[in-house]
Amino acid sequence: MDKLKEMIIEKGEIREGNILKVDSFLNHQLDTQFLYEMGEEMYRLFKDQEITKILTIEVSGIAIAIMAALVFKVPVVFAKKTESLNLDKDVYVGKVFSYTKNKEYNIMISKKYLNSNDKLLIIDDFLAEGNAMKGLIDMAKQSNAEVKGIGIAIEKGFQKGGKILREEGYNLKSLAIVDEMKNGSITFREVD
Amino acid sequence: MDKLKEMIIEKGEIREGNILKVDSFLNHQLDTQFLYEMGEEMYRLFKDQEITKILTIEVSGIAIAIMAALVFKVPVVFAKKTESLNLDKDVYVGKVFSYTKNKEYNIMISKKYLNSNDKLLIIDDFLAEGNAMKGLIDMAKQSNAEVKGIGIAIEKGFQKGGKILREEGYNLKSLAIVDEMKNGSITFREVD
């Protein structure tokens, strides 16, 4: 998505440790109209998948997920992060390893909101090592829902999450794939 | 907003401690189309206020805030909860007392995304004691932005947040005000 590449070049900030900050339009301030356009692009990419529900994870997946859901005319379910060890039995639990915090935490979804009739599009803002995505897919499997697609705003192509998911056969599409961030300059991979 | 009252009656769950759970459409699963309608209702209530930006707080304010923002055609800024004590100087910091956790935590907004030119509509899903709202208003004051309105989905009228904010002169409007939850039955206040 050309406009996303332009926004990243114009407004993204590269920080130490291969961090790409896009706080001005995606992660802190939200460019509403542009998020809606990303939702439309998600629809273009996945409209033939008979999606019944969009799955994402709090916090920063919610805005783009609900914009896409508005175009798809389906509900969103977002997984909640929790420190609680005593989770009630009516939830699916996924595990996510956080590199920034160097620890594993739980994410959960109520069993009420995910089941074997669901054809899911999983949406998130970033894909790097794919840890959050692994947790989401694991919960989708527990519910016997079908993962029909994975839509990412910004994929870090130099980390292994996207490669692994594609090798596993997931229908993963990213609106922009950053292959390199070096000396303040960003190289994108060509995507359709 | 009649439809919101109906949704609360039909889908809300009353739990011990005056907890009203609306996980099926507002706090875990998101009823996309209905959230958009709530956004339209926020527009009807505040359209004359020349709003330039919608302010909310993670997590559960984000979905309704961005839907309203789509109708208003303005950006959203969401305050982030943080446990960090070493915040950088480029942020406004607000304090929020959490009754459920019985401790105070910080919320923050980058100074880049809030300033004296902003005419704010502050949106949140719930208003009870008004602790989160107090933190948001405090940060708005630090930035010299003007708070033109406060839009709440569900106000708990039996807690004091709404009363205090109205007495302080804020233009507060709630789409539904719950005045009592007793024996599984909910009493609403009449609102226009």
Chai-1 contact restraints between the chains, C-beta under 6 A:
chainA,res_idxA,chainB,res_idxB,connection_type,confidence,min_distance_angstrom,max_distance_angstrom,comment,restraint_id
A,H28,B,S110,contact,1.0,0.0,6.0,A-B,restraint_1
A,Q29,B,P75,contact,1.0,0.0,6.0,A-B,restraint_2
A,Q29,B,V77,contact,1.0,0.0,6.0,A-B,restraint_3
A,Q29,B,Y113,contact,1.0,0.0,6.0,A-B,restraint_4
A,L30,B,I66,contact,1.0,0.0,6.0,A-B,restraint_5
A,L30,B,V76,contact,1.0,0.0,6.0,A-B,restraint_6
A,D31,B,P75,contact,1.0,0.0,6.0,A-B,restraint_7
A,T32,B,I66,contact,1.0,0.0,6.0,A-B,restraint_8
A,T32,B,A69,contact,1.0,0.0,6.0,A-B,restraint_9
A,T32,B,L70,contact,1.0,0.0,6.0,A-B,restraint_10
A,T32,B,P75,contact,1.0,0.0,6.0,A-B,restraint_11
A,E58,B,V59,contact,1.0,0.0,6.0,A-B,restraint_12
A,V59,B,E58,contact,1.0,0.0,6.0,A-B,restraint_13
A,V59,B,V59,contact,1.0,0.0,6.0,A-B,restraint_14
A,I62,B,I62,contact,1.0,0.0,6.0,A-B,restraint_15
A,I62,B,A63,contact,1.0,0.0,6.0,A-B,restraint_16
A,A63,B,I62,contact,1.0,0.0,6.0,A-B,restraint_17
A,A63,B,I66,contact,1.0,0.0,6.0,A-B,restraint_18
A,I66,B,L30,contact,1.0,0.0,6.0,A-B,restraint_19
A,I66,B,T32,contact,1.0,0.0,6.0,A-B,restraint_20
A,I66,B,A63,contact,1.0,0.0,6.0,A-B,restraint_21
A,A69,B,T32,contact,1.0,0.0,6.0,A-B,restraint_22
A,L70,B,T32,contact,1.0,0.0,6.0,A-B,restraint_23
A,P75,B,Q29,contact,1.0,0.0,6.0,A-B,restraint_24
A,P75,B,L30,contact,1.0,0.0,6.0,A-B,restraint_25
A,P75,B,D31,contact,1.0,0.0,6.0,A-B,restraint_26
A,P75,B,T32,contact,1.0,0.0,6.0,A-B,restraint_27
A,V76,B,L30,contact,1.0,0.0,6.0,A-B,restraint_28
A,V77,B,Q29,contact,1.0,0.0,6.0,A-B,restraint_29
A,S110,B,H28,contact,1.0,0.0,6.0,A-B,restraint_30
A,Y113,B,Q29,contact,1.0,0.0,6.0,A-B,restraint_31
